[in-house]
Amino acid sequence: MIREQTAELVRKTIKDLQKEKIWPEFEMPEILVERPEDFSHGDYSISMAFQLSKIIKKSPTEIASLLSEKLKVRNEKMFGKVAAAEPGFVNFFLSKEFLQKQVAEILKQKEKFGQVNIGRGEKVNVEFISANPTGPLHVGNARGGFCGDVLANILAAAGHKTTREYYVNDKGRQVYFLEHSLNPEETPVYKNIYINALQKRGIRDAERATKFIIAEIKKTIAKMGISYDVWFFESDLYKNKEDKKALELLSKKGLTEEKEGGIWFKSKQEFADDKDRVLHKKTEERPEGNTYFLSEIAYLNNKFKRGFKRLIIFLGAEHHGYVPRIKAATEALGYDKESVQPIIMQLVHLLEDGKEVKMSKRTGIYVTIDELLDEVGLDVARFFFLMRGYGSHLNFDLDLAKQQSEKNPVYYVQYAHARICSILAKSKNQNSRLRASFAEVATKAEQGFGGQAKSKINLKSLTHPSELALIKQLIRLPEIIEDISRDYQVQRLPQYAIDLATAFHQFYRDCRVISEDKNLTRARLALVFATKTVLKNTLALMGVSAPEKM
């Protein structure tokens, strides 16, 4: 990883300055290597001179200047230029030679390019959707579904052992209302196509109804391109008495009290919750007495006992109050509260002709995921739902989603891949000289670009600014994966795909791939192969197809 290599280079330089008694001994601060937004400020940059100025008692400008001079001496061929900049930055510019070598490195790694082993096999549980079995999945569920699925892909690419999990609430209040809605003598709480189908089949009991609805939900999940590792049923907690065990554990720790006819968790008294929470209290809806929160605590305990070190839970916007109480429960069980990381998804708004679509044209109720997928397709749906940060409302523009033009970001990115395939097909099928060049590059790409010294492919021919700009985009993928694995902001991935497609389209406009210059043709074909590899890897992480023709 370039950032880690850069940080290590800076670390060694600081130690040299300390050994030479130019700088005093001090504890090494974190060296944060960033990418400047303005490429004129370098490919990478550090601002630690501001931190060091308080320790060394010199200005950030002086510190940055000395660091850059020493780094120039230590430069390990990765950077063509290291320069200090006001008011205290050190900027790093990657060398042409280093960038050229990255093309071969990408072709060596092929489908593994982008993967980083920062997770080191840590077990991570990603729970998403987990909608109640009371009706079809709606577009709000789609956002958490696609984001959760892609985050699991990213975490796996970052070296984590990832489990996708769906929690089925097949007990309690919502199932009580489901059965209530199936009774023709009662006013239904739920009205949807599943309720209608159940009534036509004469199904009146909650257990059979739940099984039917889960089977239908699984069909939608498959249509979404999602495959869960675990479907966990709340009823299994009851069968294994895990609810009682969790209650006993909290009671033994003195974290419960009896009041108001029930047993309460002292989450406000002992932790940072806004109020105490009831755990057990018999009601008509829950005759066994267990509250939803007690089931949540038992489920939480179950996950930790299965060996997960990190629990990521995608939740709807209405669950903002869930965070403090689940953190409190985690601490009460004896685990680090930071090991549970809820992600709150903001609302989704479907727009058509600039106006919000609130009701399904087909059913007159809410718009289901199935309807949306039928209208715009899976690739578009996945890409669009990934494009905004969780904390922002997502406006899904149906008109844009259906456009077959470069205004549609999915079309724009996929067209880059199709254009690459077209270039490669053209070079493969042209005259014998070009076919020979293509065959050599294709063979080297297939073999992982081994034996570069014996190859006729001279990557030093890649010197055009658009070629180098494209390579700089290609080598960003490992950093994108690392960053998302740390902060879960999956919207970085579609934006990266757009940036990469833009760099390729610019390269295509500026650089003729197939020319009379054999060496340049081979080098550019290698770059095209490398771009195909990285773009396809990126789309695969998003669960979006990489078409060869459009």
N, C-alpha and C positions, 0 to 999 in steps of 0.2 A: 504494500500500500504506500503510495507516494507521500501521503500526509505523515504516516508513521516514520518513513525514511527521512523526511524533512525535519521532523521533530527530533529524531535521533542525531541528525547532523548538527542541529542547533545545540542540543544537549552536550555533545562532545566539544563543540566550540567554546561553550561556556566553561566547561571543565578545564580546557586548555588555558583560558584566560585566568582561571583561579590558580592553576599550577604555576603559571608565570608571575603570580602575585600582582597581576594587573587589577583583578577584581578580588574582593574578599570571599571567604567561604560563606555559603548560605545554602539553605534548603532549596532544592531545585523546584521552582513553581511549575504548574502545568503549562505545557507548551501547546497552545492552541493554534493549529495551522488552518487557515481559512482560504476560501476562493474569493478573490475580489470580484465585485459585480462588474467593474470596469476592467477589461483585459489589459488596458494600457498600464494598469498598476501591477501587472504580473499574473502568473497562473496561480500562485499561492502567496500568502502573506502572513506575517506574524506581527503582533502588536505588543509583545511582552516587554518591550522597552519601557512602557508606562509603569508596569509592575516593578521592574528592576530599578527604576529611578529612585524609588523610595528606599531601596536597600543599599544601592551603590552611591547614592547621593550625587548623581550626575543627571543631566537633562536627558529626556527620552531621545532627543536628536543625536546627542553624543554617543549614547549607548547603541542606537540603531546603526550609526555610522561605523563604529568599531566592530560590531557584530558582522556587518555586511563585508567589511574588509577581510576579516578573519575567515568568513565563510567562502569568500572567493578563493582563498588559498587552499581550503579544505575541499572545495568543490569536487564531487565524485562523478563528474561527467553527466550528471542528471540535469544540471542547470547550465544554461548558456550564459546567464546573467543573474547576479544578485546585487540589488541596489537598495540603499537607504532612501526613505522618502519622509518628508515632513508630515506630521510633527513627531514621528517616532516609529514608523513602520519599516519592516524589512521585506522587500518584495522579491519573489523568486520567479524566474522565467525559464521554462523547460527548454532544453537544447533540442535542435533539430535531430541530432543523432539519437537521443533518447526516445523521441517521439517515433522516429522511423522504426526503431527496434520493437516498439509496442505493437506494431502491426503483426510482426512474427509471433509475438507473445500471445496475442489474441487468437491467432490461428492454431497455436499449440494447444491452448486450453479449450478451444471450441465451445461446446455447450456448457462447460464449467466456468467459462469466463464470467466474472462478476461475483463469484462465490468467495466468501471470506469466512474464516473459522474463528470468529470472535465469540461465538456461543459455546464452543468446546463441548458440545453434547448436552448442554443444560436442557432439562425437560421443561417445556412451556406448554400450558394449556390455553387455547384460544377458544372461548365460547362466544358464539354469535347467533343471531336471529332468536332462537329459543322462544318463539312466539307461542302463545297459549293455543291449545288444540280446540279452537272454537270457530275457526273460519279460515278462508284462504289467506295466503300471505299477500300483503299489500306493498306499495312502492316504498313505504317507510322501512319495511323489513329488508327490502332490496339493498338499501344503502349499507346497513350493518352487515348484510350477507356478503356482498362483494368486497367490502373493505376488510372484513374479517378473514375471508378466504385469501385475499392477496397478502395481507399481513402475515398469515401463516406461511405462505410461499416465501416471503422475504426472510422471515425468521429461520426457515429451513436453509435458505441459501446463505445465511449468516452463521450456520453451524449449530443451530439449536435443534433439539429433538422435539418436534412440534406435533401436538394433537389437536385436531378440530373437534369441537364438542357441541352438541345440541341438547339443552336441558328441557325435558318435556314436563310441564306442570299438569300432571294428570290426576291431581288430588285437589281438594279444597274448593274455594269460592268460585273460580271460573268454571270448573266442571259441574258444580252445583247448578250454576246458571245455564250451562249447556243443556243439562237434563231438563231443567225448567222450561227452556225454549222449545224442547221437543214435545212437550205435553200440550195437546191441542186445546185443553181446557184452561191453560195459563197464557198470560200475555208474554210473548217471547222477549227475552233480553237481547238475544243475538238474531240478526236477520241477514242471511247470506245464502249463496248457492249451495253450500255444504249442508246447511240446515234444511233447505228445500229437498235436497237429495236424500237426506236421512229420513225425513218425514214420508217421502214417497216410498221408501223401503220399509217403512213401518218400524224403524229403529227408535226406541224410546229411552233406553237405558244409557247412562253416561259411559260405561266401559266399552260397549260396542261402538258407540258414537265416536269416542276418542280414537279407537283403532282405525275407524274409517277415515277420520280427518287426518291423522298422522300419515296414513298411506297416501292420501292426496297431497299433503305437504311434501312428502318425499319425492313425489313426481315433479313438483315445482322445483325443489332443490336440485334434482338431476338436470332439469331444463336450464337451471342457472349455471350449470357447469361446476357445481360444488359436490364434493364427496366427503362426508363426515367420517371420522374415525370412531366416534362414540355417540350413540343416542342414549342419553341417561334419563331414566324415568324417576320422577319424584316418588312414585309408589314403591320403588325399590328401596328407598331410604326407610320406609315404613316396614317393609318385609324383613329387612336386616336390622331393625330396631336402632338404626343410626340416629334417629330423631331423639329417642330416649337417652342414648349414650351422650349425645351432645348436651342435652338438658342436665343430665347428671354431672357432667364435667364442669359446666358453668356453675352449678349449685355448689359443688365441692370447693370451687375457688371463691365462693362467697359473692358471686356476681349476679345472683338472682334474689328476688324478694317476692313474697306473696302479698297482693293487694287487689282490691276491686274485683275479687272473684277469679283471679288468674295469677299466673307466674310471670314476673317481669324481669327483663334483662336491664341491669343498672348501667346502661350505656351513657347516660348523661352524667350520672354521679361519678363513674369511674373513668370514662373516656371522653372524647371530644364530640359526642353526638349532641343534637339539640334537645333531645328528650329521651326518657327511658322507653323501652320497646316491649310490648307484650309478646310472650313466647308461647303461652299455653292458656287457652280460655275457650270453653265449649260454647259453640253457637250453632244455630240451625244450619249455617253454611258449612261449618267445620265441626261436626258432632264429636270427632275424636279429640278435639281441643287444640291440636297443633296449629300455630299460625304459619303464614307463609314465611315469616322471618326465621322461625325455628328450622323450617325445612332448608332455608338458605344457609343457615349456620352448619347444619348437618352435612349439606352438600359441599360447603367450603372445606369442612374437615375431611370429607371423603377425598377431595382432590389432593389435599396435602398428603394424605396417607398413601395416595397412589404415586407419590414421589415427585410431584411437580414443584419446581422451585419458583415459578412465576405463573400467576393466573391473570390472564387478560380477558376482560368481560365487556362486550359491546352492548350498550344500552340505549334505549330511546330517550328523547329529550325530556319526557315526563318523569324520568328516573333520577333527576338531579339530587333528590334527597336520599338516594340509595348509598351514595359514596361514604358519608361519615359513618353510617351504621354498619356497613360491611367492613370498613377499616377497623371500627371498634370490635366487631366480632372476630376479626383476624387476630388482633392483639389479645383478646380474651382467650382464644384457643392456644395462644403461646407462640404465634408466628409473627414475623416481621410484617407490619401493616403495609410496607412498600412493596411486598411481594404480590399484593393484589392490586391490579391496576385497571379500574373501570374506565371505559371510554364512552363518553356521552355523545350521541349523534344528534345533531340538530335536524330540524324538519326538512322534508322534501316537498317541493312545489312543482307540479307538472304545468308547463305553459304551452299553450297553442294559440296562434294568432295574437301573441302578446298577453293573453288572458289565462288566469289559473283554471286548470281543469280539476274540479273537486269530485265529480261523480263519474262513474263508469257509464259510457253510452250503452253498453250491453245490459248491465244489471240495474243501473240506477242507484247503486250503492257506491262503495269506494273502488278505485282502480286497483286491480290485482297485478301481481308480478307477471302472471301468465299473459294477461292482456297486453302489458307493456312490451314483453318480449316478442309477442306476435306482431306488434306494430313496428318496433325499431330493430329487432334482432339482438342476439346475445352480445356480440362484440361491442356494439354501440352502447348498450346498457351498461356493461361492465366499465368501459372507458369513462363514460359520462359520470357514473356514480363515484368514481375514484378522483375526480378532478378538483374537488373542493375539500378544504380542511374540515375536520369533524365539528369544530366550533362554529362553522358558518352554515347558514341555511343554503340548501342546494336547489337552484332553479333549473329544472330539467326541461330544456327547450325541445319540444317534440318536432317542431319544424326544422330546426338545425340538425337534429338527430337523423332525420330522414333524407337530408341533402346528400347527393353524390357529387360533392365538390370539395375543393381544398378549404372551404370555410368550415367544414365538418372536421374536427381534429382527428377523429378515428380514420376517416377516409384519407386525410393528409398523411398520417403516419403509415397506414397500410400501403398507400400508393408508393411511398419510398421503398418499401420492401418489394413490391411488384416491379417497380422500375429497375431495381437491382437485378432481379431475376431475369428481366428482359435484356439487360446489358450482358449478363453472363450467357444467356441463350444465344444472343446475337454473335458473341465472340466465339462461341462453340461451333456455330454453324456457318461461319464465313469461310474465307479462303484458307488454303492449307497452312500458310505461314501463321495466320492468326489462330487457327485451330491448334497448332503446335504450342503456341504461347499459352493459350487457354489451358491445354492439357497439362502443361507443366505446372501452372499456378494451381489448377484444380487438384492435381496430384499432391502437390506440397500442402495445400490446405487440408486435404483429406488425411494426409499422414501426420498432420500436426506441425507442419513446417520444420521438421527435423532436418539436420544437416544443412543449415543455412549457408555455410561456407562453400559448399560444393554447388550451390544453386546458381542458375543464371538470373535469378530474380534479385535485382539490386535495389533495395528499398531506399538507398541514398538518393535515388531519383525523385523522391517525394519531397519537394521543397516549396511548392506553390503555397501561398498563404491559406487558400481554401482547403488544400490537402492537410496541412498542419492543423488548421482549425477543426477539421473533421476528426482527426486522430485525438485531439484534446477532448472532444466530446465522447469518443469511444471509451477512453480510459476513465471516464467519470463513473461508469456503472458500479464498480466495487464500492466507491464512496457513497453512492446513492443507497446501495443495499445496507452498508454499515450505518448510515445516518437513520434510515427508516427503522432498522432493528433496534435502535436506541430510543427514538422518540415516537415511533409508530405513525408518522405522518406520511401515509401512503400516497397522498396527492403529489409527492415529489416524483413518483414513477411515471405517470402520464405526462407530466411536464417535461421530464427528461426525454421521453420518447419523442415529444414534439420538437425539443431542442435538437435532438439527434437527427430527426428527419429534416429539419431546417438546414442543418450543416451539410447533410448529404445532398439535398436539392441545390444548395449553393455550389458545392463541389461539382455537381453534374453540369451546372450552367457555366462554370468557369474553366473546367478541365475536361478536355476531350479524352475519354478513357481509351478508345481504340484509335491508334494513330500509326504513322509510318515508323515511329521510333519504337523499336522492339523493346528496349530496356524500360522505357517509360510506360509502355502498354502493360508489360508484365507487372511492374510495380503498382500501377493503378488498378489492375485487375486484383492484385493481392489486397489492396485497400478496400476494394468493393466487396471481396469475399469477407474481409474482417468486419465491414459494416453490416453485411447480411447476418453474420454471426451474432453481433451485439444487439442489433435491432430485433432479431428473432428471439434471443434470450430475454430481452426486455418485455416483449409482447407475451411471451410464455409466462413470465412472472405475473402478468396482469390477467392471464387466462384469456387473452385475445389472440385470434388466429393471425397467421402471417401469410396472406395469399400470394401466390406466384403470378397471378394474372388478375387484372381488374378492368 
